Amino acid sequence: MAVSIRLRREGANKRAHYKIVVADKRSPRDGKFIEIIGRYDPKVPGENFVIDLDRANYWLKVGAQPSQTVTSILNKARKKNISN
């Protein structure tokens, strides 16, 4: 099974927020998913995401492919984790 880590859109029109999910590549954007590992709200200034790095690293080890946006969020979370 091809697995990806991507964003799942939620919220109202023009007030979207996203959950970071692990899902089968073939499932639709807002369809079935395997696990929720975080959330992302682009409207919030500053730190606008929360992600479980342990679970993300596990899924990356077993072959999950992150989307470009999730890759960016993971890089920011790792930088924040190192500096703390």
C-alpha positions in Angstrom: 0.0 0.0 0.0 1.4 3.4 -1.0 1.1 5.8 2.0 1.4 9.5 2.1 1.4 12.2 4.8 -0.7 15.1 3.7 -3.2 17.7 4.7 -6.9 17.1 5.1 -9.1 20.2 4.7 -11.7 21.1 7.3 -13.6 24.2 8.4 -16.0 26.6 6.6 -15.6 28.5 3.4 -12.7 31.0 3.7 -11.9 29.7 7.2 -10.1 26.5 6.4 -7.9 24.7 8.8 -6.2 21.4 8.1 -5.4 18.1 9.9 -2.1 16.4 9.0 -3.0 12.8 8.3 -1.4 9.6 7.1 -3.5 8.2 4.2 -3.4 5.8 1.3 -2.3 7.8 -1.8 -5.4 6.6 -3.7 -7.9 7.9 -1.2 -9.5 11.3 -1.8 -8.2 14.4 0.0 -10.9 14.4 2.6 -11.6 10.7 2.5 -10.4 7.8 4.6 -7.2 8.1 6.5 -5.0 5.8 8.7 -4.0 8.2 11.5 -4.1 11.9 12.4 -0.7 13.1 13.5 -1.2 16.9 13.7 -3.0 20.0 12.7 -2.2 23.2 10.7 -4.0 26.6 10.6 -2.6 28.9 8.0 -4.7 31.9 9.3 -2.9 32.0 12.7 0.2 34.2 12.8 3.4 32.7 14.1 3.5 29.1 15.1 0.4 27.7 13.3 1.0 24.0 13.5 1.1 21.1 16.0 2.6 17.7 15.0 3.6 14.5 16.7 7.2 14.1 15.5 7.5 10.6 16.8 4.6 9.3 14.8 5.7 11.3 11.7 9.2 9.8 11.9 7.7 6.3 12.3 5.6 6.7 9.2 8.6 8.1 7.3 10.7 5.1 8.3 8.1 2.7 7.0 8.0 4.5 3.6 5.3 7.2 3.8 5.9 10.1 1.4 5.1 13.6 2.7 3.6 16.3 0.6 5.5 19.5 0.0 3.6 21.4 2.7 4.0 18.7 5.2 7.7 18.5 4.5 7.9 22.2 5.3 6.0 21.8 8.5 8.2 18.8 9.5 11.4 20.9 8.9 10.0 23.8 11.0 9.0 21.4 13.8 12.4 19.7 13.8 14.2 23.1 14.0 11.9 24.1 16.9 12.5 20.8 18.7 16.3 21.2 18.4 16.4 24.7 19.7 14.3 23.9 22.7 
